[in-house]
Amino acid sequence: MVKLSTDPATRFRTALALADAGIEMMRAQIMRKEPSLTPKQVQARLNKWLRQRPGAESGDGPGIMRQK
């Protein structure tokens, strides 16, 4: 069994590392699906996905709604 840290700073760094890993996995998937895309096009698709993925349409958490 894995013992999770209770230190908030460690937990936050772990959460950020997991988020980064997920973004890189999506970047790899985009590149694998369409290998002819330029790096700029891949980044544009990734940015679009980050804004429109399920659950992110209005932002990732409660708070002030941003105008589109």
N, CA, C and O atoms as a CHARMM CRD file, in Angstrom:
* protein
*
  272
    1    1 MET  N      0.83100  -1.16300   0.00000 PROA 1      0.00000
    2    1 MET  CA     0.00000   0.00000   0.00000 PROA 1      0.00000
    3    1 MET  C      0.88900   1.24400   0.00000 PROA 1      0.00000
    4    1 MET  O      1.90900   1.28900   0.68700 PROA 1      0.00000
    5    2 VAL  N      0.49200   2.24900  -0.77500 PROA 2      0.00000
    6    2 VAL  CA     1.23900   3.49700  -0.84800 PROA 2      0.00000
    7    2 VAL  C      0.78400   4.41700   0.27100 PROA 2      0.00000
    8    2 VAL  O     -0.41300   4.61500   0.48000 PROA 2      0.00000
    9    3 LYS  N      1.74600   4.97400   0.98300 PROA 3      0.00000
   10    3 LYS  CA     1.40700   5.91000   2.04600 PROA 3      0.00000
   11    3 LYS  C      1.45800   7.32100   1.46400 PROA 3      0.00000
   12    3 LYS  O      2.48900   7.74700   0.94400 PROA 3      0.00000
   13    4 LEU  N      0.33800   8.04400   1.55300 PROA 4      0.00000
   14    4 LEU  CA     0.26600   9.39500   1.01900 PROA 4      0.00000
   15    4 LEU  C      0.73500  10.40100   2.05100 PROA 4      0.00000
   16    4 LEU  O      0.46900  10.26600   3.24500 PROA 4      0.00000
   17    5 SER  N      1.44000  11.41200   1.56600 PROA 5      0.00000
   18    5 SER  CA     1.92500  12.46400   2.44900 PROA 5      0.00000
   19    5 SER  C      0.77000  13.33500   2.91900 PROA 5      0.00000
   20    5 SER  O     -0.18200  13.57500   2.17600 PROA 5      0.00000
   21    6 THR  N      0.85900  13.79400   4.13300 PROA 6      0.00000
   22    6 THR  CA    -0.14000  14.72500   4.64800 PROA 6      0.00000
   23    6 THR  C      0.37100  16.15500   4.59000 PROA 6      0.00000
   24    6 THR  O     -0.36800  17.09100   4.89300 PROA 6      0.00000
   25    7 ASP  N      1.62400  16.33300   4.20500 PROA 7      0.00000
   26    7 ASP  CA     2.20200  17.67100   4.08300 PROA 7      0.00000
   27    7 ASP  C      1.53900  18.39200   2.90500 PROA 7      0.00000
   28    7 ASP  O      1.61600  17.90600   1.77700 PROA 7      0.00000
   29    8 PRO  N      0.89100  19.53500   3.13900 PROA 8      0.00000
   30    8 PRO  CA     0.17700  20.23100   2.06100 PROA 8      0.00000
   31    8 PRO  C      1.07300  20.59800   0.87700 PROA 8      0.00000
   32    8 PRO  O      0.64500  20.49100  -0.27200 PROA 8      0.00000
   33    9 ALA  N      2.28500  21.02000   1.13700 PROA 9      0.00000
   34    9 ALA  CA     3.17800  21.40400   0.04300 PROA 9      0.00000
   35    9 ALA  C      3.51400  20.19700  -0.83300 PROA 9      0.00000
   36    9 ALA  O      3.54600  20.30700  -2.05900 PROA 9      0.00000
   37   10 THR  N      3.75900  19.07100  -0.21600 PROA 10     0.00000
   38   10 THR  CA     4.05900  17.85900  -0.97700 PROA 10     0.00000
   39   10 THR  C      2.84700  17.41900  -1.78300 PROA 10     0.00000
   40   10 THR  O      2.97300  17.04100  -2.94700 PROA 10     0.00000
   41   11 ARG  N      1.68400  17.46600  -1.17000 PROA 11     0.00000
   42   11 ARG  CA     0.45900  17.08900  -1.87700 PROA 11     0.00000
   43   11 ARG  C      0.19500  18.02100  -3.05800 PROA 11     0.00000
   44   11 ARG  O     -0.23400  17.57100  -4.12000 PROA 11     0.00000
   45   12 PHE  N      0.45000  19.31800  -2.87700 PROA 12     0.00000
   46   12 PHE  CA     0.23800  20.28300  -3.95900 PROA 12     0.00000
   47   12 PHE  C      1.21500  20.02600  -5.10200 PROA 12     0.00000
   48   12 PHE  O      0.82000  20.04600  -6.26700 PROA 12     0.00000
   49   13 ARG  N      2.47900  19.78700  -4.78200 PROA 13     0.00000
   50   13 ARG  CA     3.46600  19.48800  -5.82600 PROA 13     0.00000
   51   13 ARG  C      3.08900  18.21500  -6.58000 PROA 13     0.00000
   52   13 ARG  O      3.25800  18.13800  -7.79700 PROA 13     0.00000
   53   14 THR  N      2.58300  17.22300  -5.86200 PROA 14     0.00000
   54   14 THR  CA     2.14200  15.97700  -6.50300 PROA 14     0.00000
   55   14 THR  C      0.97400  16.24300  -7.44500 PROA 14     0.00000
   56   14 THR  O      0.93900  15.71700  -8.55700 PROA 14     0.00000
   57   15 ALA  N      0.01500  17.06000  -7.00400 PROA 15     0.00000
   58   15 ALA  CA    -1.13300  17.39100  -7.85500 PROA 15     0.00000
   59   15 ALA  C     -0.68100  18.11300  -9.12500 PROA 15     0.00000
   60   15 ALA  O     -1.17700  17.82400 -10.21400 PROA 15     0.00000
   61   16 LEU  N      0.24900  19.04100  -8.98800 PROA 16     0.00000
   62   16 LEU  CA     0.75500  19.75700 -10.16800 PROA 16     0.00000
   63   16 LEU  C      1.49900  18.81500 -11.11700 PROA 16     0.00000
   64   16 LEU  O      1.36100  18.91600 -12.33600 PROA 16     0.00000
   65   17 ALA  N      2.28100  17.90700 -10.55500 PROA 17     0.00000
   66   17 ALA  CA     3.01100  16.94200 -11.38700 PROA 17     0.00000
   67   17 ALA  C      2.03900  16.03700 -12.13900 PROA 17     0.00000
   68   17 ALA  O      2.26700  15.72300 -13.30800 PROA 17     0.00000
   69   18 LEU  N      0.96400  15.61500 -11.48700 PROA 18     0.00000
   70   18 LEU  CA    -0.03500  14.77300 -12.14700 PROA 18     0.00000
   71   18 LEU  C     -0.75300  15.54600 -13.25200 PROA 18     0.00000
   72   18 LEU  O     -1.02400  15.00000 -14.32200 PROA 18     0.00000
   73   19 ALA  N     -1.06000  16.81400 -12.99300 PROA 19     0.00000
   74   19 ALA  CA    -1.70600  17.64200 -14.02300 PROA 19     0.00000
   75   19 ALA  C     -0.78300  17.79300 -15.22700 PROA 19     0.00000
   76   19 ALA  O     -1.22400  17.66300 -16.36800 PROA 19     0.00000
   77   20 ASP  N      0.48800  18.06600 -14.97800 PROA 20     0.00000
   78   20 ASP  CA     1.45800  18.18300 -16.07400 PROA 20     0.00000
   79   20 ASP  C      1.55600  16.88300 -16.86800 PROA 20     0.00000
   80   20 ASP  O      1.63000  16.90600 -18.09600 PROA 20     0.00000
   81   21 ALA  N      1.55700  15.76400 -16.17400 PROA 21     0.00000
   82   21 ALA  CA     1.64000  14.46600 -16.84800 PROA 21     0.00000
   83   21 ALA  C      0.41300  14.25000 -17.73700 PROA 21     0.00000
   84   21 ALA  O      0.53700  13.75300 -18.85600 PROA 21     0.00000
   85   22 GLY  N     -0.76200  14.61900 -17.24600 PROA 22     0.00000
   86   22 GLY  CA    -1.98200  14.48300 -18.05100 PROA 22     0.00000
   87   22 GLY  C     -1.95500  15.34600 -19.29500 PROA 22     0.00000
   88   22 GLY  O     -2.39100  14.91500 -20.36300 PROA 22     0.00000
   89   23 ILE  N     -1.44600  16.56100 -19.16700 PROA 23     0.00000
   90   23 ILE  CA    -1.34200  17.45800 -20.31900 PROA 23     0.00000
   91   23 ILE  C     -0.37100  16.88300 -21.34800 PROA 23     0.00000
   92   23 ILE  O     -0.64500  16.91100 -22.54700 PROA 23     0.00000
   93   24 GLU  N      0.75100  16.36700 -20.88300 PROA 24     0.00000
   94   24 GLU  CA     1.72800  15.78200 -21.81300 PROA 24     0.00000
   95   24 GLU  C      1.17500  14.53000 -22.48900 PROA 24     0.00000
   96   24 GLU  O      1.49000  14.26200 -23.64800 PROA 24     0.00000
   97   25 MET  N      0.35000  13.76200 -21.77100 PROA 25     0.00000
   98   25 MET  CA    -0.26800  12.58500 -22.39000 PROA 25     0.00000
   99   25 MET  C     -1.24500  13.01700 -23.49200 PROA 25     0.00000
  100   25 MET  O     -1.31000  12.37900 -24.54200 PROA 25     0.00000
  101   26 MET  N     -2.00200  14.09600 -23.26000 PROA 26     0.00000
  102   26 MET  CA    -2.91300  14.58200 -24.29100 PROA 26     0.00000
  103   26 MET  C     -2.13500  15.12200 -25.48000 PROA 26     0.00000
  104   26 MET  O     -2.53300  14.90700 -26.62500 PROA 26     0.00000
  105   27 ARG  N     -1.02300  15.82500 -25.22700 PROA 27     0.00000
  106   27 ARG  CA    -0.18300  16.32500 -26.31700 PROA 27     0.00000
  107   27 ARG  C      0.30100  15.15100 -27.17900 PROA 27     0.00000
  108   27 ARG  O      0.26600  15.22000 -28.40800 PROA 27     0.00000
  109   28 ALA  N      0.75100  14.08100 -26.52900 PROA 28     0.00000
  110   28 ALA  CA     1.22400  12.90300 -27.25700 PROA 28     0.00000
  111   28 ALA  C      0.09400  12.27500 -28.07500 PROA 28     0.00000
  112   28 ALA  O      0.31400  11.83800 -29.20500 PROA 28     0.00000
  113   29 GLN  N     -1.10200  12.23100 -27.51400 PROA 29     0.00000
  114   29 GLN  CA    -2.24600  11.66700 -28.23400 PROA 29     0.00000
  115   29 GLN  C     -2.58100  12.49200 -29.47500 PROA 29     0.00000
  116   29 GLN  O     -2.85500  11.94000 -30.54100 PROA 29     0.00000
  117   30 ILE  N     -2.55700  13.81700 -29.32900 PROA 30     0.00000
  118   30 ILE  CA    -2.82400  14.69100 -30.47700 PROA 30     0.00000
  119   30 ILE  C     -1.78600  14.44000 -31.56800 PROA 30     0.00000
  120   30 ILE  O     -2.13400  14.31500 -32.74200 PROA 30     0.00000
  121   31 MET  N     -0.52600  14.36600 -31.18400 PROA 31     0.00000
  122   31 MET  CA     0.54800  14.14800 -32.15700 PROA 31     0.00000
  123   31 MET  C      0.44700  12.77500 -32.80600 PROA 31     0.00000
  124   31 MET  O      0.75100  12.62300 -33.98900 PROA 31     0.00000
  125   32 ARG  N      0.02500  11.78400 -32.04800 PROA 32     0.00000
  126   32 ARG  CA    -0.10700  10.42700 -32.58700 PROA 32     0.00000
  127   32 ARG  C     -1.26800  10.35200 -33.58200 PROA 32     0.00000
  128   32 ARG  O     -1.16700   9.68800 -34.61400 PROA 32     0.00000
  129   33 LYS  N     -2.37700  11.04100 -33.26400 PROA 33     0.00000
  130   33 LYS  CA    -3.54300  11.00700 -34.14300 PROA 33     0.00000
  131   33 LYS  C     -3.32000  11.78100 -35.43900 PROA 33     0.00000
  132   33 LYS  O     -3.82900  11.39700 -36.49200 PROA 33     0.00000
  133   34 GLU  N     -2.55400  12.87500 -35.36100 PROA 34     0.00000
  134   34 GLU  CA    -2.31000  13.70300 -36.54400 PROA 34     0.00000
  135   34 GLU  C     -0.83600  14.09100 -36.61000 PROA 34     0.00000
  136   34 GLU  O     -0.46800  15.20500 -36.23900 PROA 34     0.00000
  137   35 PRO  N      0.00300  13.17700 -37.07800 PROA 35     0.00000
  138   35 PRO  CA     1.44500  13.41900 -37.08300 PROA 35     0.00000
  139   35 PRO  C      1.90400  14.54500 -38.00900 PROA 35     0.00000
  140   35 PRO  O      3.04800  14.99000 -37.90900 PROA 35     0.00000
  141   36 SER  N      1.03500  15.01400 -38.91100 PROA 36     0.00000
  142   36 SER  CA     1.42900  16.07900 -39.82900 PROA 36     0.00000
  143   36 SER  C      1.30600  17.47300 -39.22300 PROA 36     0.00000
  144   36 SER  O      1.71900  18.45300 -39.84300 PROA 36     0.00000
  145   37 LEU  N      0.74600  17.57300 -38.02300 PROA 37     0.00000
  146   37 LEU  CA     0.58300  18.88600 -37.39500 PROA 37     0.00000
  147   37 LEU  C      1.93000  19.46500 -36.99100 PROA 37     0.00000
  148   37 LEU  O      2.84000  18.74400 -36.58100 PROA 37     0.00000
  149   38 THR  N      2.03600  20.78200 -37.11500 PROA 38     0.00000
  150   38 THR  CA     3.23800  21.47400 -36.65100 PROA 38     0.00000
  151   38 THR  C      3.14900  21.60300 -35.12500 PROA 38     0.00000
  152   38 THR  O      2.06800  21.45500 -34.55400 PROA 38     0.00000
  153   39 PRO  N      4.27400  21.87500 -34.46900 PROA 39     0.00000
  154   39 PRO  CA     4.22100  22.07100 -33.01100 PROA 39     0.00000
  155   39 PRO  C      3.23900  23.18300 -32.60500 PROA 39     0.00000
  156   39 PRO  O      2.57900  23.08000 -31.57100 PROA 39     0.00000
  157   40 LYS  N      3.14600  24.22300 -33.40300 PROA 40     0.00000
  158   40 LYS  CA     2.21600  25.31600 -33.10800 PROA 40     0.00000
  159   40 LYS  C      0.76200  24.84200 -33.20200 PROA 40     0.00000
  160   40 LYS  O     -0.07500  25.22500 -32.38500 PROA 40     0.00000
  161   41 GLN  N      0.47200  24.01200 -34.19600 PROA 41     0.00000
  162   41 GLN  CA    -0.87400  23.47000 -34.35100 PROA 41     0.00000
  163   41 GLN  C     -1.21400  22.51300 -33.20800 PROA 41     0.00000
  164   41 GLN  O     -2.34000  22.50600 -32.71200 PROA 41     0.00000
  165   42 VAL  N     -0.24500  21.71600 -32.79700 PROA 42     0.00000
  166   42 VAL  CA    -0.45000  20.80100 -31.67300 PROA 42     0.00000
  167   42 VAL  C     -0.77200  21.61600 -30.42400 PROA 42     0.00000
  168   42 VAL  O     -1.69500  21.27600 -29.68400 PROA 42     0.00000
  169   43 GLN  N     -0.01500  22.69200 -30.18500 PROA 43     0.00000
  170   43 GLN  CA    -0.25700  23.52000 -29.01000 PROA 43     0.00000
  171   43 GLN  C     -1.64200  24.16600 -29.07300 PROA 43     0.00000
  172   43 GLN  O     -2.32300  24.27000 -28.05200 PROA 43     0.00000
  173   44 ALA  N     -2.06100  24.59900 -30.26100 PROA 44     0.00000
  174   44 ALA  CA    -3.39300  25.19600 -30.41200 PROA 44     0.00000
  175   44 ALA  C     -4.48100  24.17300 -30.08000 PROA 44     0.00000
  176   44 ALA  O     -5.45500  24.49800 -29.40100 PROA 44     0.00000
  177   45 ARG  N     -4.31400  22.94100 -30.55900 PROA 45     0.00000
  178   45 ARG  CA    -5.29700  21.88900 -30.25500 PROA 45     0.00000
  179   45 ARG  C     -5.30900  21.57400 -28.76000 PROA 45     0.00000
  180   45 ARG  O     -6.36800  21.36500 -28.16700 PROA 45     0.00000
  181   46 LEU  N     -4.13400  21.54300 -28.16900 PROA 46     0.00000
  182   46 LEU  CA    -4.03100  21.27100 -26.74000 PROA 46     0.00000
  183   46 LEU  C     -4.71300  22.38600 -25.94000 PROA 46     0.00000
  184   46 LEU  O     -5.44700  22.10900 -24.99100 PROA 46     0.00000
  185   47 ASN  N     -4.47400  23.62900 -26.31500 PROA 47     0.00000
  186   47 ASN  CA    -5.11000  24.75100 -25.62900 PROA 47     0.00000
  187   47 ASN  C     -6.62500  24.67900 -25.75200 PROA 47     0.00000
  188   47 ASN  O     -7.34400  24.94900 -24.79000 PROA 47     0.00000
  189   48 LYS  N     -7.11000  24.31400 -26.93500 PROA 48     0.00000
  190   48 LYS  CA    -8.55200  24.18300 -27.13800 PROA 48     0.00000
  191   48 LYS  C     -9.10700  23.08300 -26.23900 PROA 48     0.00000
  192   48 LYS  O    -10.15200  23.25400 -25.61100 PROA 48     0.00000
  193   49 TRP  N     -8.41100  21.96700 -26.18100 PROA 49     0.00000
  194   49 TRP  CA    -8.85300  20.86300 -25.32700 PROA 49     0.00000
  195   49 TRP  C     -8.89200  21.30000 -23.86100 PROA 49     0.00000
  196   49 TRP  O     -9.83700  20.97400 -23.14200 PROA 49     0.00000
  197   50 LEU  N     -7.88300  22.02700 -23.42100 PROA 50     0.00000
  198   50 LEU  CA    -7.84000  22.47400 -22.03400 PROA 50     0.00000
  199   50 LEU  C     -9.02700  23.36900 -21.68600 PROA 50     0.00000
  200   50 LEU  O     -9.52700  23.32900 -20.56100 PROA 50     0.00000
  201   51 ARG  N     -9.47700  24.17100 -22.64000 PROA 51     0.00000
  202   51 ARG  CA   -10.61200  25.06200 -22.40000 PROA 51     0.00000
  203   51 ARG  C    -11.95600  24.36500 -22.52000 PROA 51     0.00000
  204   51 ARG  O    -12.92200  24.78200 -21.88000 PROA 51     0.00000
  205   52 GLN  N    -12.03900  23.29800 -23.33800 PROA 52     0.00000
  206   52 GLN  CA   -13.33300  22.72200 -23.67000 PROA 52     0.00000
  207   52 GLN  C    -13.53000  21.28100 -23.21600 PROA 52     0.00000
  208   52 GLN  O    -14.56800  20.68800 -23.50900 PROA 52     0.00000
  209   53 ARG  N    -12.57600  20.71100 -22.52100 PROA 53     0.00000
  210   53 ARG  CA   -12.73200  19.31800 -22.10500 PROA 53     0.00000
  211   53 ARG  C    -13.92200  19.20300 -21.15400 PROA 53     0.00000
  212   53 ARG  O    -14.30900  20.19200 -20.53200 PROA 53     0.00000
  213   54 PRO  N    -14.50100  18.02400 -21.03600 PROA 54     0.00000
  214   54 PRO  CA   -15.65600  17.85600 -20.15700 PROA 54     0.00000
  215   54 PRO  C    -15.35000  18.32800 -18.73400 PROA 54     0.00000
  216   54 PRO  O    -14.36800  17.91300 -18.11800 PROA 54     0.00000
  217   55 GLY  N    -16.21700  19.20500 -18.23300 PROA 55     0.00000
  218   55 GLY  CA   -16.04100  19.74500 -16.90000 PROA 55     0.00000
  219   55 GLY  C    -15.32900  21.07700 -16.85100 PROA 55     0.00000
  220   55 GLY  O    -15.30700  21.72100 -15.80200 PROA 55     0.00000
  221   56 ALA  N    -14.74100  21.51500 -17.96900 PROA 56     0.00000
  222   56 ALA  CA   -13.99200  22.76900 -17.97100 PROA 56     0.00000
  223   56 ALA  C    -14.70800  23.88400 -18.72800 PROA 56     0.00000
  224   56 ALA  O    -14.15400  24.97000 -18.89400 PROA 56     0.00000
  225   57 GLU  N    -15.90700  23.63400 -19.18000 PROA 57     0.00000
  226   57 GLU  CA   -16.61000  24.62300 -19.98900 PROA 57     0.00000
  227   57 GLU  C    -16.76500  25.95700 -19.26300 PROA 57     0.00000
  228   57 GLU  O    -16.69200  27.01600 -19.88600 PROA 57     0.00000
  229   58 SER  N    -16.97800  25.90900 -17.96200 PROA 58     0.00000
  230   58 SER  CA   -17.15900  27.13100 -17.17000 PROA 58     0.00000
  231   58 SER  C    -16.01500  27.32800 -16.18700 PROA 58     0.00000
  232   58 SER  O    -16.15300  28.09000 -15.22900 PROA 58     0.00000
  233   59 GLY  N    -14.91800  26.67400 -16.39800 PROA 59     0.00000
  234   59 GLY  CA   -13.80200  26.72400 -15.46500 PROA 59     0.00000
  235   59 GLY  C    -13.75400  25.43300 -14.66700 PROA 59     0.00000
  236   59 GLY  O    -14.69800  24.64300 -14.68800 PROA 59     0.00000
  237   60 ASP  N    -12.66600  25.22900 -13.97500 PROA 60     0.00000
  238   60 ASP  CA   -12.48400  23.97100 -13.25100 PROA 60     0.00000
  239   60 ASP  C    -13.02000  23.96500 -11.83200 PROA 60     0.00000
  240   60 ASP  O    -13.05400  22.91400 -11.19400 PROA 60     0.00000
  241   61 GLY  N    -13.43000  25.09000 -11.33700 PROA 61     0.00000
  242   61 GLY  CA   -13.92000  25.09600  -9.96200 PROA 61     0.00000
  243   61 GLY  C    -14.87800  26.25100  -9.73100 PROA 61     0.00000
  244   61 GLY  O    -15.05100  27.10800 -10.59800 PROA 61     0.00000
  245   62 PRO  N    -15.49600  26.26900  -8.56400 PROA 62     0.00000
  246   62 PRO  CA   -16.41800  27.34900  -8.25700 PROA 62     0.00000
  247   62 PRO  C    -15.66400  28.67300  -8.14800 PROA 62     0.00000
  248   62 PRO  O    -14.48300  28.70600  -7.80200 PROA 62     0.00000
  249   63 GLY  N    -16.34400  29.72100  -8.44000 PROA 63     0.00000
  250   63 GLY  CA   -15.73200  31.04300  -8.34400 PROA 63     0.00000
  251   63 GLY  C    -16.38600  32.00200  -9.31600 PROA 63     0.00000
  252   63 GLY  O    -17.51300  31.78300  -9.75900 PROA 63     0.00000
  253   64 ILE  N    -15.68900  33.04000  -9.63600 PROA 64     0.00000
  254   64 ILE  CA   -16.22600  34.05700 -10.53500 PROA 64     0.00000
  255   64 ILE  C    -16.17700  33.54000 -11.96900 PROA 64     0.00000
  256   64 ILE  O    -15.13100  33.08600 -12.43400 PROA 64     0.00000
  257   65 MET  N    -17.29000  33.60800 -12.65600 PROA 65     0.00000
  258   65 MET  CA   -17.36200  33.16800 -14.04300 PROA 65     0.00000
  259   65 MET  C    -16.62800  34.16400 -14.94000 PROA 65     0.00000
  260   65 MET  O    -16.80200  35.37500 -14.80400 PROA 65     0.00000
  261   66 ARG  N    -15.82500  33.65900 -15.83700 PROA 66     0.00000
  262   66 ARG  CA   -15.14700  34.50100 -16.81900 PROA 66     0.00000
  263   66 ARG  C    -16.03800  34.66800 -18.03600 PROA 66     0.00000
  264   66 ARG  O    -16.71600  33.73200 -18.46100 PROA 66     0.00000
  265   67 GLN  N    -16.02900  35.84800 -18.57800 PROA 67     0.00000
  266   67 GLN  CA   -16.77400  36.11300 -19.80800 PROA 67     0.00000
  267   67 GLN  C    -15.97300  35.58000 -20.98400 PROA 67     0.00000
  268   67 GLN  O    -14.75300  35.73700 -21.04000 PROA 67     0.00000
  269   68 LYS  N    -16.66900  34.94800 -21.92500 PROA 68     0.00000
  270   68 LYS  CA   -15.97900  34.41500 -23.10400 PROA 68     0.00000
  271   68 LYS  C    -15.98200  35.42000 -24.22100 PROA 68     0.00000
  272   68 LYS  O    -15.44700  35.15000 -25.29600 PROA 68     0.00000
